[in-house]
Structure formats: C-alpha cells, structure tokens
C-alpha cells in the first residue's frame, strides 16, 4: 500500500481515532483513513481540532504530524520518539561519526544532488549546462563548493535570470518551492527516525536552531523532484500562482507519484528514502562505504 499525505488547509475539521482509523469530520461529512497508510498529516487550517489519541496513534504507526502557521506554511513536526530496535547503538555511532565519515557522506549527497539537477535541466532545456561534468568533480566535504557553483547555473536554467532562490521571498515560485521542500523534509525526517537515527545531528548542516539538520542533508538530492513539479505547475498556471488547495495537491502528487529507479527496480519516494536512511545508518556503524542514490 502506497503511503498518503493529507493536507487539511481549506476548511475546519475535527479529527479523532477509531479502530486504527483516522476519522476526519467536516461539517456533516465524515471520512476515514487507516493510520498505518499515512506518511504525514499536515494541519494548516486554524480551526482544525484533534484529540490526544490522534497524535499518539500517528506516532505509534510511524506517521508525522506537521503544523503550519497563519500563512499555511509548515513550521513544526511531531515525530515518533522510538522506531528502531537498535536505536541506542545507532544514535551513539551517529553522534561519534568522524569528520572523515561525515565529509564522505556529504560528497555522495552533493554529487547525487547535482546529478539530479542535471537531469532536470536536460528535461527542461535539452542541455544540462555542464552540471553532469561538475558532479564528477565533487570531492570529500565539497570544499570547493561545487554545490554552490552548480546551483547558480541550475536556477538560471530552470527559472531564468530574474529568479533568485530565497526561502523568505514571497514570489509564487519561492513559496511553492518552500511548501514542497517542507513536505519533502517531513518524508525524509520520518525515514531517518524509523531507521534509528536522530534528525538533528547533521553531517553538513549544523545550525544550532535547526532541529532537522540531518533531514536537510539527506533531502538535498531529492529537491529537484520539487523543482520540476513547481516548474511544470508554473508553466501550466502562470507565474502568479497562489498556494491554494490545487497547487498543494499538485506539489504533493508530484513528489509521491514519481518512481525512482534503484538496482533495476522502480520504487516510491517513501521506499527510496527509507533505504537510503538505512544505508546512512550502516555508514555511521562502519558497515558500508558508499551511499547509492536512485536514478529518475
């Protein structure tokens, strides 16, 4: 069964749990969803109410609860506290990982991210603007900041010279990207926790105010999934797109419907990220020497 992401942003709702089903009441209408099928529940409308059992059941089934602010943008997450039988061992290995291990992991992440960006540009422009070549030059820790150099070419090719990627910007493209990245971050954080690692202990991101540094690291190669979805949405609806129900549904659909190829098999984003998180844990434990990201 494919996992689902539900966004409650358009109208008031009352949430409760009955027989492992999430009950969603909107006025006289009532829907039910098996909690074990939920990857994430995003609550954006200020008049959504829920019981303690909703939060408890989501955590027990390994789902995430995402809270949004008055602008309907995700601002916080509730994650399961314990999801793996050897969590203590893995957390210790993660916390004690050497700089050499962290730099090696970051190299694989950056290389995979730039390679994915190259594929997006190839799809959009018919030319990867040299990004495939740049990906091959990434070294341990990316001390030459090839990621940054590639990003400048990438955004220029994808959205044009007038676009500036800025998380705080309020133009349509940046707002749509922010929402998509927040959904992707939740998916990755869920996978990290389920494999016994802690999302706060990053290998490259080390912001003292960021509770999801490792999620921010591991999601990098998957950001282009959001980018191409937003690009297609803008081409379909124009440059001035509100972050409405249809736009959110398109972004979520673009993320979770994409099939990623790994070892000759087609996998969902949930399965793919979970496998990479498990491989990351093996790296921290010294049982693996490489991170293999999918092709798409």
Residue pairs with C-beta under 8 A, 6 or more apart in sequence:
1 37
2 37
2 256
2 268
2 270
3 37
3 38
3 39
3 256
3 268
3 270
4 33
4 37
4 38
4 39
4 256
5 38
5 39
5 40
5 41
5 42
5 183
5 187
5 252
5 256
6 24
6 33
6 38
6 40
6 41
6 42
7 42
7 44
7 245
7 248
7 249
7 252
8 15
8 24
8 41
8 42
8 43
8 44
8 45
8 48
9 42
9 43
9 44
9 45
9 68
9 72
9 245
9 248
10 45
10 245
11 26
11 45
11 47
12 26
12 45
12 47
12 48
12 49
13 24
13 25
13 26
13 45
13 47
13 48
13 49
14 24
14 25
14 26
14 48
14 49
14 50
15 22
15 23
15 24
15 25
15 48
15 49
15 50
15 51
15 54
16 22
16 23
16 25
16 50
16 51
16 53
16 54
17 23
17 35
17 51
17 53
17 54
17 57
18 32
20 34
20 35
20 36
20 57
20 61
21 32
21 33
21 34
21 35
22 32
22 33
22 34
22 35
22 38
22 41
22 54
22 57
23 30
23 31
23 32
24 30
24 31
24 32
24 33
35 57
35 58
35 61
35 63
36 61
38 58
38 61
38 63
39 63
39 64
39 186
39 187
39 190
39 256
39 270
40 63
40 64
40 65
40 66
40 183
40 186
40 187
40 190
41 58
41 63
41 64
41 65
41 66
42 66
42 68
42 74
42 183
42 186
43 50
43 65
43 66
43 67
43 68
44 68
44 72
46 70
54 65
55 65
55 78
58 64
58 65
58 78
59 65
59 78
59 79
59 80
59 81
60 80
62 80
62 83
62 190
62 193
62 194
63 190
64 77
64 78
64 79
64 186
64 189
64 190
65 77
65 78
66 74
66 76
66 77
66 78
66 182
66 186
67 74
67 75
67 76
67 77
67 78
68 74
68 75
69 75
72 243
73 175
73 178
73 179
73 182
73 243
74 179
74 182
74 183
74 185
74 186
77 186
77 189
77 212
79 189
79 190
79 193
79 199
80 193
80 194
83 193
83 194
83 195
83 196
84 90
84 194
84 195
84 196
85 196
86 196
87 196
89 196
89 285
90 195
90 196
90 197
90 281
90 284
90 285
91 196
91 197
91 198
93 281
93 284
93 285
93 286
94 197
94 198
94 201
94 214
94 281
94 284
95 198
95 201
97 203
97 284
100 140
101 203
101 283
101 284
102 141
102 203
102 204
103 140
103 141
103 203
104 140
104 283
105 203
105 217
105 280
105 283
105 291
106 140
106 141
106 142
106 203
106 204
106 217
107 138
107 139
107 140
107 141
107 142
108 290
108 291
108 293
109 203
109 204
109 217
109 218
109 220
109 221
109 291
109 293
110 138
110 142
110 146
110 147
110 220
111 135
111 136
111 138
112 220
112 221
112 291
112 293
113 147
113 220
113 221
113 223
113 224
114 131
114 134
114 135
114 138
114 146
114 147
114 150
115 131
115 132
115 135
115 221
115 293
116 221
116 222
116 223
116 224
116 225
116 293
116 296
117 131
117 150
117 151
117 154
117 224
117 227
118 128
118 129
118 131
118 132
118 135
119 128
119 224
119 296
120 154
120 158
120 224
120 227
120 228
120 231
121 127
121 128
121 129
121 131
121 154
121 157
121 158
122 128
123 228
124 157
124 158
124 228
124 231
125 157
127 157
129 153
129 154
129 156
129 157
130 153
131 150
131 153
131 154
134 146
134 149
134 150
135 146
135 150
137 144
137 146
138 146
138 147
151 165
155 163
155 164
155 165
156 163
158 227
158 231
159 173
159 231
163 173
165 174
165 177
166 174
167 174
167 178
169 175
172 234
172 239
172 240
172 241
172 242
173 230
173 234
173 239
175 243
176 230
176 233
176 234
176 241
176 243
176 247
176 251
177 226
177 227
177 230
179 243
179 247
179 248
179 251
180 226
180 229
180 230
180 251
180 254
180 255
181 219
181 223
181 226
183 226
183 251
183 252
183 255
184 219
184 222
184 223
184 225
184 226
184 255
185 212
185 215
185 216
185 219
187 219
187 255
187 269
187 270
187 273
188 215
188 218
188 219
188 222
188 273
188 277
189 199
189 212
189 215
191 218
191 270
191 273
191 274
191 276
191 277
192 198
192 199
192 214
192 215
192 218
192 277
192 280
193 199
194 274
194 277
195 274
195 277
195 278
195 280
195 281
196 281
197 214
197 277
197 280
197 281
197 284
198 214
199 211
199 212
199 213
199 214
199 215
200 210
200 211
200 212
200 213
200 214
201 213
201 214
202 210
202 213
202 214
202 216
202 217
203 214
203 217
204 217
205 213
205 214
205 216
205 217
206 213
207 213
210 216
218 273
218 276
218 277
218 280
221 293
222 269
222 273
225 254
225 255
225 258
225 269
225 296
226 251
226 254
226 255
228 254
229 250
229 251
229 254
229 255
230 251
232 254
233 241
233 247
233 250
233 251
233 254
234 241
237 247
241 247
255 269
256 268
256 269
256 270
258 269
258 296
259 266
259 267
259 268
259 296
260 266
260 267
260 268
260 269
260 272
260 294
260 295
260 296
261 267
261 294
261 295
261 296
262 272
262 275
262 292
262 294
262 295
267 275
267 294
272 294
276 291
276 292
276 293
279 288
279 291
279 292
280 291
282 288
283 289
283 291
